[in-house]
């Protein structure tokens, strides 16, 4: 939108991309609150839970593979250990252990890992 009509075009393009999704989410929320006690709705939501968990896990795994292997394509059975980004792997394992052992706010762990990563990648 910015290239075609400048700032106004960028605003219209952004609203055009976001508005339909917002309307759909609002309609789903309205009907959910209106009919949340129906057994059909409860059954549908229980059926969607495994799909949502698997989609989140898939996205997390994709991000983990991209972070640990420097964005290079990796086949699951042909992993070359020499391509692993050691700093990212250490940060991941350290953050995971801190989250499991001490149970701090995850935002603080992400900020800490981000700060350490910034320092490591800038100076190492």
PyMOL commands that set and color helices and strands:
alter all, ss='L'
color gray80, all
select helices_A, chain A and resi 2-35+39-68+81-83+86-102+106-123
alter helices_A, ss='H'
color red, helices_A
deselect
rebuild
show_as cartoon
